[in-house]
Amino acid sequence: MPRNKSSNGNRARLMVAQEAARIIVNQGIRDYGLAKKKAAERLGLGDRGSLPGNVEIEQAVSEHLQLFAADSHPDLLQTMRQAALSAMEMLSPFTPRLVGPVLNGTADANSAVNLHVFADSAESVAHVLEQHGLNFKPYERRLKSRRDRAETYAGFEFHYGDASVQATIFPVDGIRQAPISPIDGKPMKRADEKAVRELLR
């Protein structure tokens, strides 16, 4: 009997993960927690015990894209990675690193290219964007620097090539320690220009 209950729980988690993945890809919601809650509500499941973890959601997003966008997704990913590389070349004075869905391969048409850049001031990054004639808008992002500590970082969002780009600005020495990923609780994967060129090959 307990085993049956456990398998029902696992099935519910899988259903929520799949529905959350559909919401993320189709509606462009980037907040996994919100997507999970919406999915659980749609499926008539409570949010106690049956909600999948963010790693399960990420896996479901990947599977959803392979299943429903097998023809178009590789080209989209290639285009976004090319836009990422171009933006990184422009921002090369700030040793940019690619992070997030475009790096991990789970980006969709609603995703932005996420870059981490390293500078003494946000103004110096803004100056380079202005020099390239780009319109940009500022934002703030809270990221965990350690498990028990979150910090707020400035950033700029702009269009470059065929993509929306978000460049989050860290102190120069922030290149040594990546913030904690909200997906798996480990330091975020970061890729430099060389690594992105390898991905494009």
N, C-alpha and C positions, 0 to 999 in steps of 0.2 A: 504493500500500500504506500509506504513512504516514497519508494522508488518512482511510483506512478505520479505522485505529487511533484517530485523533483523533475521528472521529464515534462510535466505540464508547465512547470515554472520555466524550464529551459526553452520550451516552445514559445511561451509568451515573450520571453526576452528576445528571441530571434525575430518574432513578428514585430515587436516594437523597434528593434534595430533596423529591420528592412523598411518599415514605414517611415522611420526617422530619416533614413538614407534618401528615400523618395522625396520627402519634404525638403531636405538639404539641397538636393540636386535641382528639383523643379521650382522651388521658391527662393532659392539663394539665401536661405537662413544659415548663418555661419556659427550660431550659438548651439552647440550640441545639446546642452541642457534643455534649452527651449524646444528644440526639435524632438527630443525624447518625450517631453511632457505633452506636446501636441500629438505625437504618435500614440501615446498611451490613452489620451482622451478619445481620439478617433476610433481606437480599437475597443473602447469601453473597459480598459484595464486601469486599475488603481495604480498609483505611483509607489506602492509599497512592495519592495522585494522583487518586482518583475522588471525593473528598468535596467537595461544593459549598460555596461561601462563604455567610456569614450573609445576605447580600443576596439570594442565590438561594433560601435557605430562606424568608425573609420573603415573597418573591414567590410561592413555592409555597403558603404558608399563605393568602395573599390569594386565590389561585386556587382552593384547596381550599374555602374558605368560600363563594366565589361559586358553585362547582359543587354542593356538597353541602348548603349552608345558605342558599340564595338566598331562600327564603321567610321564614326566621326570623331570619337574621343582621341585617338592617337594624333590626328592632325591638329586638333584643338590644343592638345598638350604641347606639341611641337611649336605651334604658333606662339603660345604663351611663354614657353621657355626661350624662344628667340627674342621676344619682347623683353623678357627678363634680362637676357644677356646684353641687349642694346642699352637698357636702362643702367645696368651695372657698369658698362663701359663709360657712359656719361658721368656716372657717380664714382668713377674709379679713385678720385682723391680721398674718398671716405671708405676705402676697402670694403665694398658692399658684399653681403652674403645673402643668397637666396634661401628662404625658409618656407614652410607651410605647404599647402596643397599642390602648388605648381612643382615644387621639388619632389614631394611624396608621390605624385601621380594621381592624386584624387581631385584635381581641379576640375571645375565644370564651367559652363558659359557665364555663370554669375560670379566666378572667383576673381579676386584681384591677385596680382603678382605681389608677394610680400618680400620686402628686402629689409635687412638690418644694415644700417650704415653707422659709421663711427666718427664722431666729430667733436671738436671743442665747444661748438655752439650750433644751435638750430639755424641761426642766421647764415652761417657759412654754407649750409646745404641749400637754404632758400636762395642765396646769391647765385649758386650754380644753376638752379632751376630757372631763375630769372634770365641768366645769360643765354639760356637755350630757348627763351621765349615761351616758356611753359606756364599755363595757368595751373595753380595748385591751391589746395585748401589744407589748413592745419587740422590735426586731430590729436587726441591723447589716448594712449593705450596703457592699461595696467597689466603688468606681467609679473609672474613670480620669479624673483631672483634666487630665492631659496624656498624650501618647502614652507617655511613659516613667515616668509616676508615677500610682500608685493610692492612694486615701485611703479610710478607713472612715468611714461616716456612720451616725448613729443614726436610728431611725425608729420609727413606731408603726403597727400594723395594727389595724383596727377595722371593724365593719360599720356602714354608713350607707345608709339607703334600701334598695335592692335589691342592694347590691354590697358586696364586700369592698374596703376602701380601704387602701392603703399610703402613708403620708406620710413621706418621707425628709427629714431636717432638715439644711439647709445653713446656714453662717454668713450673716449678713445681706448681706454683699457678694458671696456666692456667686451672687446673681441675675444678676451681670454676665457670668459665664462658665459655660455649661452643661458638664456632664461629657461625656466622649467616649462616643458610642453604641457598644455592642458589635456592632451590626448593620453599620454602614458606616464606622466610624472617624471620623465627623464629629461636631461638637457636637450633642448631643441636641436634637430639636425640642421646644420648650416652648410651651404656649398659656395665656394668661391667661383670666380669666372672660369677658371680652368675646369673645375668639376662640372659646371653647367655646359661648357663646350663638349665635354665627354658625353653628357646626357643627350645632347643634340646629335651626336654621331650615331 
